[in-house]
Amino acid sequence: MAYYRRIGEVPPKRHTQFRQPDGSLYAEELMGQEGFSSDSSLLYHRYLPTAITAAEAFDPPAGRASDAARQANRPLKPRHMQTHKLDTTGADAVLGRQHLLANDDVRISYVLADTPSPLYRNAVGDECLYIEAGQARIESAFGVLTVGEGDYVIIPTSVIHRVVPVGQVRLLAIEATGHIGPPKRYLSVRGQFLEHSPYCERDIRGPEEPFLVDGEDVDVLVQHRRGWTKFTYAHHPFDVVGWDGHLYPWAFSIHDFEPITGRVHQPPPVHQTFQGPNFVICSFVPRKVDYHPLSIPVPYNHHNVDSDEMLFYTGGNYEARRGSGIGQGSISLHPSGFTHGPQPGAAERAIGVDYFDELAVMVDTFRPLDLCGPGLECEDTAYAWTWARPADNRRRLDGTA
C-alpha cells in the first residue's frame, strides 16, 4: 500500500535515538516487504518486539484447510455452497474459520464469529477479510480499525492482530501466499491512484491513533509456511507509541467502489478491486446497466479457460442466477473446463432493465481450486444441473436421472 501515514510519536529522523520518559530507548522495528525493496513501516515499541519466553507447536482446529483436507474438484462440475449452514456459536474469526476452497496461492473460508480471536500473525501472506454482516474491531500494534457490513480489510503479512466482534460478525476470509493490493493499472509509478481507478485514497481508512495494551507473558498464534506455532511474548505486542510508513492494516468499503458501465455488457475486469498472487478480487455493486438500445444486461455465456471463478453473494438480487437456488451467503464455483452463464430465461428477462441491485465478491484464481471438507458439507448438490431444460432439471432434483 503506497499511501503514507504517520501515527503517534516518532522521531524527526529515522534510525536515530528516540527515548522514553525514563531515558531508555524505544525499540525500533522495521516491518517491510520483499526484503528491503518494497513498502515498509517503522514502529517504536516500549519493549523489545523480539523478546519471547516460550515457543511450542500448535495444531489448529480441523476446519482449517491443510493439504490432507483438500480434494480435487472431480468430477469437474460447478458447485454451490450455502455458507450459512456452517453457522455455530462460540467461534472466533481466526480459529473458527471453515475453509471452503483452496489452492497453493489462496485459501477461502467463512465464519460467523461472536468471540474475540486470539492474538494472531499470518506469516504466510496477506489476508483480505470481507464483512458480510455485523461489526468488529481489528486491533493491532498499528492501532484499531472499526469495520462493518461491506468492508474489506487488508491485513499485511505478519501483522499481529486480533478480531473482536461487536455482537456477531459474518466474514469471508481470503488468505494469500503473498501480498494483496490495488491492481497496478490503477496506480501511478509512484503509487498514487489514477483518475480511472474506481476508488482512491479518500476511500481508504487506516488506524488513527496508537493502541497500547499492557501485559506480560502474552500468547500469539503464528501461522507460518511449515505449520503453526504458539509464541509467548515477554510483553504485550501492542506497545507501539508511534509509527510511520506505507505498510499497515487498512479498510475499504465495497459501497465506495464506483462501478464502470457501458453501452453493452462490460467484462469482469472492470469490477476488479484487488490483486493477489495468481488471483484477483472483484466487486459487483448496485449500478446502472447497459444502455445500448439492443443491449442484454446480464452476462453472456463465458468460458474462462485459464481460471476458476468463485462468487460470494452478499446482498441484493443477482439477476443472472435467479432461479438457481443462489441466495444470501451463497458461494458459487464455476471452474475452468466448464462454460457458465446466466440462468435459462435470464437474458430475456433482463432486456429493458436499466439497474441491477446486486452485491457480490468474486475471486478468480489462475490455478484450480480444490474443495475443502466444510465446503462439501454445505454444498447444494443439485446446482450443477440448474442450466438444463426444466424436465431434465426435475429428474436431476428428484433423483430419477
NORPEDA-V784116 format. One record per residue. N is the residue number from 1. SS is DSSP state (H for helix, E for strand, L for the rest). PSI is psi in radians with two decimals (999 if undefined). D_LAST is the distance of its C-alpha to the last C-alpha in whole Angstrom. Layout:
BEGIN
n = {N | N}
ss = {SS | SS}
psi = {PSI | PSI}
d_last = {D_LAST | D_LAST}
END
This chain:
BEGIN
n = {1 | 2 | 3 | 4 | 5 | 6 | 7 | 8 | 9 | 10 | 11 | 12 | 13 | 14 | 15 | 16 | 17 | 18 | 19 | 20 | 21 | 22 | 23 | 24 | 25 | 26 | 27 | 28 | 29 | 30 | 31 | 32 | 33 | 34 | 35 | 36 | 37 | 38 | 39 | 40 | 41 | 42 | 43 | 44 | 45 | 46 | 47 | 48 | 49 | 50 | 51 | 52 | 53 | 54 | 55 | 56 | 57 | 58 | 59 | 60 | 61 | 62 | 63 | 64 | 65 | 66 | 67 | 68 | 69 | 70 | 71 | 72 | 73 | 74 | 75 | 76 | 77 | 78 | 79 | 80 | 81 | 82 | 83 | 84 | 85 | 86 | 87 | 88 | 89 | 90 | 91 | 92 | 93 | 94 | 95 | 96 | 97 | 98 | 99 | 100 | 101 | 102 | 103 | 104 | 105 | 106 | 107 | 108 | 109 | 110 | 111 | 112 | 113 | 114 | 115 | 116 | 117 | 118 | 119 | 120 | 121 | 122 | 123 | 124 | 125 | 126 | 127 | 128 | 129 | 130 | 131 | 132 | 133 | 134 | 135 | 136 | 137 | 138 | 139 | 140 | 141 | 142 | 143 | 144 | 145 | 146 | 147 | 148 | 149 | 150 | 151 | 152 | 153 | 154 | 155 | 156 | 157 | 158 | 159 | 160 | 161 | 162 | 163 | 164 | 165 | 166 | 167 | 168 | 169 | 170 | 171 | 172 | 173 | 174 | 175 | 176 | 177 | 178 | 179 | 180 | 181 | 182 | 183 | 184 | 185 | 186 | 187 | 188 | 189 | 190 | 191 | 192 | 193 | 194 | 195 | 196 | 197 | 198 | 199 | 200 | 201 | 202 | 203 | 204 | 205 | 206 | 207 | 208 | 209 | 210 | 211 | 212 | 213 | 214 | 215 | 216 | 217 | 218 | 219 | 220 | 221 | 222 | 223 | 224 | 225 | 226 | 227 | 228 | 229 | 230 | 231 | 232 | 233 | 234 | 235 | 236 | 237 | 238 | 239 | 240 | 241 | 242 | 243 | 244 | 245 | 246 | 247 | 248 | 249 | 250 | 251 | 252 | 253 | 254 | 255 | 256 | 257 | 258 | 259 | 260 | 261 | 262 | 263 | 264 | 265 | 266 | 267 | 268 | 269 | 270 | 271 | 272 | 273 | 274 | 275 | 276 | 277 | 278 | 279 | 280 | 281 | 282 | 283 | 284 | 285 | 286 | 287 | 288 | 289 | 290 | 291 | 292 | 293 | 294 | 295 | 296 | 297 | 298 | 299 | 300 | 301 | 302 | 303 | 304 | 305 | 306 | 307 | 308 | 309 | 310 | 311 | 312 | 313 | 314 | 315 | 316 | 317 | 318 | 319 | 320 | 321 | 322 | 323 | 324 | 325 | 326 | 327 | 328 | 329 | 330 | 331 | 332 | 333 | 334 | 335 | 336 | 337 | 338 | 339 | 340 | 341 | 342 | 343 | 344 | 345 | 346 | 347 | 348 | 349 | 350 | 351 | 352 | 353 | 354 | 355 | 356 | 357 | 358 | 359 | 360 | 361 | 362 | 363 | 364 | 365 | 366 | 367 | 368 | 369 | 370 | 371 | 372 | 373 | 374 | 375 | 376 | 377 | 378 | 379 | 380 | 381 | 382 | 383 | 384 | 385 | 386 | 387 | 388 | 389 | 390 | 391 | 392 | 393 | 394 | 395 | 396 | 397 | 398 | 399 | 400 | 401}
ss = {L | L | L | L | E | E | E | E | L | L | L | L | L | L | L | L | L | L | E | L | L | L | L | L | E | L | E | E | E | E | E | E | L | L | L | L | L | L | L | E | E | E | E | E | E | L | L | L | L | L | L | E | E | E | E | E | E | L | L | L | L | L | L | L | L | L | H | H | H | E | E | L | L | L | L | L | L | L | E | E | E | E | H | H | H | H | L | L | L | L | L | E | L | L | L | L | L | E | E | E | E | E | L | L | L | E | E | E | E | E | E | E | E | L | E | L | L | L | L | E | E | E | L | L | L | L | E | E | E | E | E | E | E | E | E | E | E | E | E | E | L | L | E | E | E | E | E | E | L | L | E | E | E | E | E | L | L | L | L | L | E | E | E | E | E | E | E | E | E | E | E | E | E | E | E | E | L | L | L | L | E | L | L | H | H | H | E | L | L | L | L | L | E | L | L | L | L | L | L | L | H | H | H | E | E | E | L | L | L | L | L | L | L | L | L | E | E | E | E | E | E | E | E | E | L | L | E | E | E | E | E | E | E | E | E | L | L | L | L | E | E | E | E | E | E | L | L | L | L | E | E | E | E | H | H | H | L | L | L | L | L | L | L | L | L | L | L | H | H | H | H | E | E | E | E | E | L | L | E | E | E | E | E | E | L | L | E | E | L | L | L | L | L | L | L | L | L | L | L | L | L | E | L | L | L | L | L | E | E | E | E | E | E | E | E | E | L | L | H | H | H | L | L | L | L | L | L | L | L | E | E | E | E | E | L | L | L | L | L | E | L | L | L | L | L | H | H | H | H | H | L | L | L | L | E | E | L | E | E | E | E | E | E | E | E | L | L | L | L | E | E | E | H | H | H | H | H | L | E | L | L | L | H | H | H | L | L | L | L | H | H | H | H | H | H | H | H | H | L | L | L}
psi = {2.22 | 0.33 | 1.93 | 2.40 | 2.65 | 2.11 | 2.34 | -2.65 | 2.21 | 2.64 | 2.80 | -0.44 | 2.30 | 2.70 | 0.59 | 2.97 | 2.26 | 1.96 | 2.55 | 2.93 | -0.52 | 0.05 | -0.24 | 2.77 | 2.43 | 2.61 | 2.04 | 2.36 | 2.16 | 2.07 | 2.03 | 2.72 | 2.69 | 0.96 | -2.14 | 0.53 | 0.12 | -2.78 | 2.55 | 2.91 | 2.67 | 2.17 | 2.54 | 1.92 | 2.60 | -0.50 | 2.90 | 2.17 | -0.08 | -0.11 | 1.74 | 2.61 | -0.20 | 2.70 | 2.30 | 2.61 | 2.57 | 2.36 | 2.00 | 2.87 | 2.80 | -0.44 | -0.34 | 2.39 | 2.50 | 2.95 | -0.63 | -0.43 | -0.06 | 2.56 | 2.63 | 2.65 | 1.41 | 2.12 | 2.56 | 2.15 | 2.77 | 2.62 | 2.66 | 2.10 | 2.29 | 1.59 | -0.52 | -0.27 | -0.22 | 0.05 | 2.34 | 2.95 | 2.72 | 0.24 | 2.66 | 2.93 | 0.00 | -1.11 | -0.30 | -0.02 | 2.36 | 1.92 | 2.34 | -0.81 | 2.56 | 2.63 | -2.91 | -0.05 | -0.52 | 2.61 | 2.38 | 2.21 | 2.97 | 2.55 | 2.47 | 1.92 | 2.39 | 0.20 | 2.43 | 2.44 | 2.82 | 2.88 | 2.38 | 2.43 | 2.13 | 1.83 | 0.13 | -0.71 | -3.14 | 2.74 | 2.48 | 2.02 | 2.27 | 2.21 | 1.89 | -0.75 | 2.67 | -3.02 | 2.76 | 2.83 | 2.26 | 1.85 | 2.37 | 3.08 | -0.30 | -0.27 | -2.77 | 2.40 | 2.23 | 2.12 | 2.74 | -2.94 | 2.23 | -0.09 | 2.37 | 2.46 | 2.13 | 2.09 | 1.92 | 2.73 | 2.31 | 0.18 | 2.12 | 2.23 | 3.00 | 2.70 | 2.13 | 1.82 | 2.58 | 1.64 | -1.98 | 2.59 | 2.32 | 2.27 | 2.61 | 2.25 | 2.24 | 1.90 | 2.08 | 2.89 | 0.34 | -2.52 | 2.56 | 2.32 | -3.11 | 2.61 | 2.48 | -0.52 | -0.24 | -0.13 | 2.58 | 3.03 | -0.37 | 0.08 | 0.09 | 2.48 | 2.36 | 2.93 | -0.48 | -0.04 | 2.45 | 0.02 | 2.93 | -3.04 | -0.59 | -0.37 | -0.15 | 2.36 | 2.34 | 3.04 | 2.59 | -0.25 | 2.78 | 2.73 | 1.79 | 2.26 | 2.29 | 2.70 | 2.71 | 2.68 | 1.10 | 2.26 | 2.43 | 2.21 | 2.29 | 2.11 | 2.13 | -3.08 | -0.17 | 0.32 | -2.53 | 2.57 | 2.51 | 1.97 | 2.54 | 2.08 | 2.51 | -0.58 | 2.73 | 2.32 | -0.24 | 1.20 | 0.45 | 2.11 | -0.28 | 2.77 | 2.79 | 2.75 | -2.82 | 0.04 | 2.06 | 2.82 | 2.49 | 2.79 | 2.60 | 2.28 | 2.35 | -0.45 | -0.22 | 0.04 | 2.18 | 1.92 | 2.54 | 2.14 | 2.99 | -3.12 | -0.57 | 3.01 | 2.27 | 2.50 | 2.80 | -0.51 | -0.37 | -0.29 | 0.02 | 2.36 | -0.75 | 2.86 | 2.58 | -3.04 | 1.89 | 0.48 | 2.81 | 2.74 | 2.26 | 2.71 | 2.14 | 2.04 | 2.85 | 2.37 | 2.74 | 2.52 | -3.03 | 2.39 | 0.27 | 2.48 | -0.38 | 0.33 | 2.70 | 1.81 | -0.53 | 2.81 | 2.61 | 2.79 | 2.37 | 2.68 | 1.78 | 1.70 | -0.28 | 0.06 | 2.67 | 2.50 | 2.08 | 2.30 | 2.20 | 2.06 | 2.05 | 0.21 | 2.77 | -2.69 | 2.05 | 1.71 | -0.67 | -0.43 | 0.24 | 2.28 | -0.03 | -0.05 | -0.08 | 2.37 | -3.00 | 2.25 | 0.02 | 2.62 | 2.20 | 2.53 | 2.04 | 1.79 | 2.76 | 2.43 | -0.05 | 2.24 | 2.24 | 2.92 | -2.86 | 2.75 | 2.50 | 2.29 | -0.27 | -0.65 | -0.80 | -0.74 | -0.52 | -0.32 | 2.22 | -0.21 | 2.38 | 0.02 | 2.35 | 2.28 | 1.42 | 2.65 | 2.13 | 2.63 | 2.21 | 2.43 | 2.03 | 2.19 | 2.59 | 0.23 | 2.64 | 2.50 | 2.25 | 2.84 | 2.36 | 2.78 | -0.90 | -0.58 | -0.71 | -0.57 | -0.55 | 0.36 | 2.41 | 1.75 | -0.17 | -0.12 | -0.69 | -0.40 | 0.12 | -0.16 | -0.21 | 2.94 | 2.60 | -0.73 | -0.76 | -0.67 | -0.73 | -0.69 | -0.69 | -0.75 | -0.62 | 0.10 | 0.25 | -0.03 | 999}
d_last = {52 | 56 | 57 | 60 | 61 | 64 | 64 | 66 | 69 | 70 | 73 | 74 | 73 | 71 | 71 | 75 | 76 | 74 | 76 | 75 | 78 | 79 | 80 | 77 | 74 | 71 | 68 | 67 | 63 | 62 | 58 | 57 | 54 | 54 | 57 | 60 | 59 | 57 | 56 | 58 | 60 | 63 | 63 | 66 | 66 | 68 | 67 | 66 | 62 | 62 | 64 | 61 | 62 | 59 | 56 | 53 | 49 | 47 | 43 | 41 | 38 | 35 | 33 | 35 | 34 | 35 | 34 | 33 | 30 | 29 | 26 | 24 | 21 | 19 | 17 | 18 | 17 | 18 | 19 | 20 | 22 | 24 | 27 | 29 | 27 | 29 | 32 | 35 | 39 | 41 | 40 | 42 | 41 | 42 | 41 | 38 | 36 | 32 | 31 | 28 | 28 | 31 | 32 | 36 | 37 | 36 | 34 | 33 | 33 | 33 | 35 | 36 | 40 | 43 | 45 | 47 | 46 | 49 | 51 | 48 | 49 | 46 | 48 | 45 | 45 | 45 | 42 | 41 | 40 | 39 | 40 | 37 | 39 | 42 | 45 | 47 | 50 | 49 | 53 | 54 | 57 | 57 | 57 | 55 | 52 | 51 | 47 | 45 | 42 | 41 | 43 | 43 | 45 | 46 | 47 | 49 | 49 | 51 | 52 | 52 | 51 | 49 | 47 | 48 | 46 | 48 | 46 | 42 | 41 | 37 | 37 | 35 | 37 | 37 | 39 | 40 | 42 | 44 | 46 | 44 | 46 | 46 | 45 | 48 | 48 | 49 | 52 | 56 | 57 | 59 | 56 | 56 | 54 | 54 | 54 | 50 | 49 | 47 | 49 | 52 | 54 | 55 | 51 | 52 | 53 | 54 | 56 | 60 | 62 | 62 | 60 | 63 | 62 | 64 | 63 | 63 | 61 | 58 | 55 | 52 | 49 | 49 | 45 | 46 | 45 | 45 | 44 | 46 | 49 | 51 | 55 | 57 | 60 | 63 | 63 | 61 | 59 | 59 | 63 | 63 | 66 | 65 | 63 | 63 | 61 | 58 | 55 | 54 | 51 | 50 | 48 | 47 | 45 | 42 | 44 | 46 | 44 | 45 | 42 | 43 | 42 | 42 | 42 | 39 | 36 | 37 | 36 | 35 | 38 | 40 | 39 | 40 | 42 | 42 | 42 | 41 | 41 | 38 | 37 | 37 | 37 | 37 | 37 | 36 | 38 | 39 | 40 | 41 | 39 | 39 | 42 | 42 | 42 | 39 | 37 | 33 | 34 | 30 | 29 | 28 | 25 | 27 | 26 | 29 | 29 | 31 | 30 | 28 | 28 | 28 | 28 | 29 | 29 | 33 | 34 | 34 | 31 | 29 | 28 | 26 | 23 | 24 | 20 | 19 | 20 | 23 | 26 | 29 | 29 | 26 | 25 | 23 | 23 | 23 | 23 | 25 | 23 | 21 | 22 | 22 | 23 | 23 | 21 | 20 | 23 | 25 | 28 | 29 | 29 | 31 | 34 | 37 | 36 | 39 | 39 | 36 | 36 | 34 | 35 | 33 | 34 | 32 | 33 | 32 | 32 | 33 | 32 | 28 | 28 | 27 | 25 | 27 | 26 | 27 | 25 | 22 | 23 | 23 | 19 | 17 | 14 | 12 | 15 | 13 | 11 | 14 | 15 | 12 | 13 | 13 | 11 | 8 | 9 | 9 | 5 | 5 | 9 | 8 | 6 | 4 | 0}
END
